[in-house]
Amino acid sequence: MTRQALITDIQRISEIDCDAFGDDCYPLFFLRQACEIYGELFRVAEDEQGTVVGYTLSASKLEGRDAWILVVAVDKRARGRRVATKLIEDGLNILSLGGIQQV
Ligand SMILES: CC(C)(COP(=O)(O)OP(=O)(O)OC[C@H]1O[C@@H](n2cnc3c(N)ncnc32)[C@H](O)[C@@H]1OP(=O)(O)O)[C@@H](O)C(=O)NCCC(=O)NCCS
C-alpha cells in the first residue's frame, strides 16, 4: 500500500534514495522540505510489516495542466514486486484528481 510521506519517514526515504542514487541522492533538507510542500504527491510504499520500501515524488507546474514524476526508488530487497508500479499508479491518480492531464 502507499500513503503520503510523513516527516518521520524522511530518514528511511533518504536511505532508500542514497542506496539507489549514490552521490546524486537528495540531501535530507530537501526531503524535509518536500514533505512539507508536496503533500500527497510525496508518497511511500509499505510492505506487509509496515516497513517503508519505496517512495515517489511528483510535482506540477504552477500554471498549466502538466506535471512530472521527479523520482521513484525502491529498496533493492523489495524490487520486482510491483512496488514502483503501485507508487506510480497512485501518484498518477492523485495528479489526475488535481486536474493534471499530462505527466
Ligand atoms: C526502477 C525501480 C524503481 C523499479 O522498482 P520495482 O518495484 O522493482 O518495479 P516494478 O516491480 O513495479 O516493475 C515495473 C516494471 O518495470 C520494469 N523494471 C523494473 N526495474 C527496471 C529497470 N531498472 N529498468 C527497466 N525496467 C525496469 C519491470 O520489469 C516491470 O516491467 P513489466 O511491467 O513489463 O513487468 C527500482 O529498480 C529502483 O529503485 N531503481 C533505482 C532508482 C531508479 O532508477 N529510479 C527510476 C528513475 S527516478
The ligand as an ORCA input file, in Angstrom:
! r2SCAN-3c Opt
* xyz 0 1
  C      13.269      1.318    -11.192
  C      12.721      0.820     -9.839
  C      12.021      1.971     -9.137
  C      11.704     -0.304    -10.147
  O      11.105     -0.727     -8.904
  P      10.309     -2.111     -8.807
  O       9.387     -2.022     -7.640
  O      11.262     -3.236     -8.824
  O       9.487     -2.101    -10.182
  P       8.187     -2.968    -10.527
  O       8.274     -4.308     -9.851
  O       6.959     -2.152    -10.243
  O       8.386     -3.167    -12.097
  C       7.588     -2.489    -13.054
  C       8.128     -2.718    -14.448
  O       9.382     -2.033    -14.619
  C      10.383     -2.951    -15.072
  N      11.649     -2.529    -14.464
  C      11.976     -2.596    -13.168
  N      13.200     -2.069    -12.967
  C      13.654     -1.661    -14.181
  C      14.853     -1.052    -14.639
  N      15.851     -0.735    -13.801
  N      14.976     -0.784    -15.966
  C      13.965     -1.109    -16.826
  N      12.810     -1.669    -16.432
  C      12.654     -1.949    -15.136
  C       9.891     -4.305    -14.595
  O      10.427     -5.358    -15.390
  C       8.396     -4.187    -14.792
  O       8.062     -4.352    -16.145
  P       6.689     -5.049    -16.631
  O       5.561     -4.134    -16.155
  O       6.800     -5.100    -18.108
  O       6.640     -6.379    -15.951
  C      13.839      0.246     -8.937
  O      14.591     -0.691     -9.675
  C      14.799      1.309     -8.409
  O      14.573      1.883     -7.338
  N      15.888      1.596     -9.179
  C      16.848      2.653     -8.771
  C      16.240      4.048     -8.874
  C      15.779      4.385    -10.294
  O      16.455      4.094    -11.283
  N      14.573      5.035    -10.372
  C      13.984      5.405    -11.653
  C      14.368      6.764    -12.111
  S      13.893      8.055    -10.985
*
